[in-house]
Amino acid sequence: MRHAKSDRIALSVLGWTVALVMFFPIFWMVLTGFKTEAEAVATPPSLIFTPTLDNYADVQNRADYLKFAFNSVFVSLGSTLLALAFAIPASYAMAFFPTWRTKNTLVWMLSTKMLPPVGVLVPIYLLFRDTGLLDTRIGLTLVYGLINLPIVVWMLYTFFKEVPRDILEAARVDGARPADEIRHLLVPLSLPGIASTALLAIILSWNEAFWSLNLTASKAAPLTAFIASFSSPQGLFWAKLSAASTLAVAPILIFGWMSQRQLVRGLTFGAVK
């Protein structure tokens, strides 16, 4: 009994330690956003200072934060819906009508995530230039949706495999078509898994920086490009950069905190029989 209790205490201490280590960079970034530039680069760092909102005012005066935020919301939600629209029927087919190629197809799809993005930047850039998709929210939505598609398919495939086949077979006997099975049975039964997959896809899209920096300029630039704009030839202004970063990550942090229960529930969907 005592040994089990000491193990739980040790695991709790380890968990809190890891959480604090991971949270500290975010805490320091938020703290630096309220400092002056001199205090932000002071050595040793100052923990006691007079907070100021000048950096946030300068950030807003330099760029329209709401425009970048709208672009991030549009692209994140749009790319997630696009990925789900393709991934749900694809995962359904591979989960309930597998062939000898199914596993190879899943591995191949996942292997595309290992390809360095810069390796396909030139052809995609030229394709977008010729089709008028450069610096457009639609173009960025397409790219984000496609790069997240392998992860979305893999997750949904895992969730769909947990749904009993007997339920779908019974519906099939009653004359249900594949579209009916997906709409009326598979989606409601797998809703926690679909929700967690959608949340993860939104987070991945929100944090994507490479494609936003290379395929947008001003009209469709999301918050990742907004942060990068504070790096200038004159140097890095750490206080202003921290304020801009705080504004960029605050919405997704709040969103993740509010939806953590659904995310954990979805990720553990089917783990307990």
C-alpha positions in Angstrom: 0.0 0.0 0.0 2.7 2.4 1.0 4.8 1.5 -2.1 1.8 2.2 -4.4 1.2 5.5 -2.7 4.8 6.5 -3.1 4.7 5.6 -6.8 1.6 7.8 -7.3 3.3 10.7 -5.5 6.4 10.3 -7.6 4.4 10.1 -10.8 2.5 13.3 -9.8 5.7 15.1 -9.1 7.2 14.0 -12.4 4.0 15.0 -14.2 4.0 18.5 -12.7 7.7 18.9 -13.4 7.2 18.1 -17.1 4.2 20.4 -17.3 6.0 23.3 -15.7 9.0 22.8 -17.9 6.8 22.8 -21.0 4.7 25.8 -19.8 7.7 28.0 -18.8 8.5 29.2 -22.4 4.9 30.4 -22.8 4.9 32.0 -19.4 8.2 33.8 -20.2 6.9 35.0 -23.6 3.8 36.5 -22.0 5.9 38.1 -19.3 8.3 39.6 -21.8 5.4 41.1 -23.8 4.8 43.5 -20.8 8.4 44.6 -20.5 10.2 47.5 -22.3 12.8 46.5 -24.9 15.6 47.3 -22.4 14.1 45.1 -19.7 13.4 42.3 -22.3 17.2 41.9 -23.1 18.5 42.7 -19.6 21.0 40.3 -18.1 20.2 38.8 -15.6 16.5 38.8 -16.6 14.3 41.0 -14.5 11.3 39.3 -12.7 10.2 42.5 -11.0 9.3 45.3 -13.3 6.5 47.8 -14.1 4.2 46.3 -16.7 3.4 48.3 -19.8 0.9 47.9 -22.7 3.0 49.9 -25.1 4.2 46.8 -27.0 0.6 45.7 -27.7 -0.3 49.2 -28.8 2.7 49.2 -31.1 1.8 45.8 -32.5 -1.7 46.9 -33.3 -0.5 50.2 -34.9 2.0 48.4 -37.0 -0.4 45.7 -38.4 -4.1 45.0 -38.3 -4.2 42.1 -35.9 -7.8 41.3 -36.5 -7.2 40.8 -40.2 -4.5 38.2 -39.6 -6.6 36.6 -36.9 -9.5 36.3 -39.3 -7.3 34.7 -41.9 -6.1 32.1 -39.3 -9.6 31.3 -38.3 -10.8 31.0 -41.9 -7.9 28.8 -43.0 -7.9 26.6 -39.9 -11.6 25.9 -40.0 -11.8 25.6 -43.8 -8.8 23.2 -44.1 -10.2 21.1 -41.3 -13.6 20.8 -42.9 -11.9 20.0 -46.2 -9.7 17.3 -44.7 -12.7 15.7 -42.9 -14.8 15.8 -46.1 -12.2 13.6 -47.8 -11.0 11.6 -44.8 -14.3 10.3 -43.5 -15.3 8.4 -46.7 -11.7 7.3 -47.2 -11.3 6.0 -43.7 -14.8 4.3 -43.9 -13.7 2.4 -47.0 -10.4 1.3 -45.6 -11.9 0.3 -42.2 -14.9 -1.7 -43.4 -13.8 -2.7 -46.9 -10.1 -3.4 -46.5 -8.0 -5.0 -49.3 -4.5 -6.3 -49.3 -3.4 -2.7 -50.3 -5.0 -1.0 -47.4 -2.1 -1.1 -45.0 0.4 -0.1 -47.7 -1.8 2.8 -48.6 -2.0 4.0 -45.0 1.8 3.7 -44.6 2.3 5.5 -47.9 0.0 8.3 -46.9 1.8 8.8 -43.5 5.2 8.7 -45.2 4.3 11.8 -47.2 4.4 13.7 -43.9 8.2 12.9 -43.7 8.8 14.8 -47.0 10.5 18.1 -46.3 8.1 20.8 -47.4 10.8 22.7 -49.1 11.2 19.8 -51.5 7.8 20.5 -53.1 7.7 24.3 -52.6 8.8 25.2 -56.1 6.2 23.2 -58.0 3.4 24.2 -55.6 4.4 27.8 -55.8 4.4 27.7 -59.7 1.1 25.9 -59.7 -0.4 28.5 -57.4 1.0 31.4 -59.4 -0.4 30.1 -62.7 -3.9 29.4 -61.1 -4.1 32.7 -59.3 -4.1 31.1 -55.8 -1.0 32.9 -54.5 -1.8 35.1 -51.4 -5.4 33.8 -51.2 -7.2 32.2 -48.3 -8.6 29.5 -50.6 -5.1 28.5 -51.7 -3.8 28.3 -48.2 -6.9 26.3 -47.2 -6.2 23.8 -49.9 -2.6 23.4 -48.9 -3.3 23.0 -45.1 -6.2 20.6 -45.8 -4.0 18.4 -47.9 -0.9 18.3 -45.6 -3.1 17.4 -42.7 -5.1 14.8 -44.6 -2.8 11.8 -43.8 -3.0 12.4 -40.1 -6.8 12.9 -40.2 -7.2 9.7 -42.2 -5.0 7.7 -39.8 -6.9 8.9 -36.8 -10.3 8.4 -38.2 -9.3 4.9 -39.5 -8.3 4.0 -36.0 -11.6 5.3 -34.5 -13.8 3.7 -37.2 -12.1 0.3 -36.6 -13.6 0.4 -33.0 -17.2 0.6 -34.3 -18.8 -2.8 -34.3 -19.3 -4.2 -37.8 -22.6 -5.8 -36.8 -24.3 -2.4 -36.5 -23.4 -1.5 -40.1 -24.3 -4.9 -41.4 -27.7 -4.7 -39.8 -28.3 -1.3 -41.5 -27.1 -2.8 -44.7 -29.7 -5.6 -44.5 -32.4 -2.9 -44.0 -31.3 -1.3 -47.3 -29.0 1.4 -46.0 -26.5 2.8 -48.6 -22.9 3.6 -47.8 -23.8 7.3 -47.5 -26.6 6.5 -45.1 -24.3 4.3 -43.0 -21.8 7.1 -42.7 -24.3 9.8 -42.0 -26.7 8.1 -39.6 -24.5 5.5 -37.9 -20.7 5.9 -38.3 -20.5 9.7 -37.7 -22.8 9.7 -34.5 -21.0 6.6 -33.1 -17.6 8.0 -33.7 -18.4 11.6 -32.8 -15.8 11.9 -30.0 -13.1 10.6 -32.3 -14.1 12.9 -35.1 -14.2 15.9 -32.7 -10.7 15.2 -31.4 -9.4 14.7 -34.9 -10.9 18.1 -35.9 -9.4 19.8 -32.9 -6.0 18.4 -33.7 -6.3 19.5 -37.4 -7.3 23.0 -36.3 -4.3 23.3 -34.0 -1.9 22.0 -36.7 -3.3 24.4 -39.3 -3.1 27.3 -36.8 0.6 26.6 -36.1 1.7 26.0 -39.7 4.3 28.6 -40.7 6.3 27.4 -43.6 3.5 27.5 -46.2 2.0 30.8 -44.9 5.3 32.5 -45.2 6.0 31.3 -48.8 2.5 31.4 -50.3 1.1 34.6 -48.9 2.1 38.2 -48.8 -0.5 40.5 -47.2 -4.0 39.6 -48.2 -4.2 36.1 -46.9 -1.4 36.1 -44.3 -2.3 34.3 -41.1 -1.0 35.0 -37.6 2.2 32.9 -38.2 3.2 35.5 -40.9 2.1 38.2 -38.5 4.7 37.1 -36.0 7.4 36.7 -38.6 6.8 40.3 -39.7 8.4 41.5 -36.5 11.8 40.2 -37.6 13.5 43.1 -39.4 17.0 44.0 -40.7 17.4 46.3 -37.7 17.2 43.2 -35.4 14.7 41.5 -33.2 12.7 43.6 -30.9 12.0 41.0 -28.2 9.3 42.8 -26.3 7.3 43.6 -29.4 7.9 40.1 -30.8 6.7 38.5 -27.5 3.6 40.7 -27.5 2.8 39.7 -31.1 3.4 36.0 -30.3 1.2 36.2 -27.3 -1.6 37.7 -29.4 -1.1 34.9 -32.0 -1.1 32.0 -29.6 -3.7 33.2 -27.2 -6.8 32.2 -29.2 -5.6 28.7 -29.9 -4.5 28.2 -26.2 -7.9 29.3 -25.0 -9.6 27.1 -27.5 -7.5 24.1 -26.5 -8.0 24.7 -22.8 -11.8 25.0 -23.3 -11.9 21.8 -25.5 -9.4 19.7 -23.5 -12.1 17.4 -22.2 -13.4 16.6 -25.6 -9.9 16.2 -27.0 -8.9 13.7 -24.3 -12.2 11.9 -24.6 -11.7 11.5 -28.3 -8.1 10.4 -28.1 -9.0 7.7 -25.6 -12.1 6.7 -27.6 -12.2 2.9 -27.8 -9.3 2.4 -25.4 -11.5 0.9 -22.7 -13.6 -2.0 -23.7 
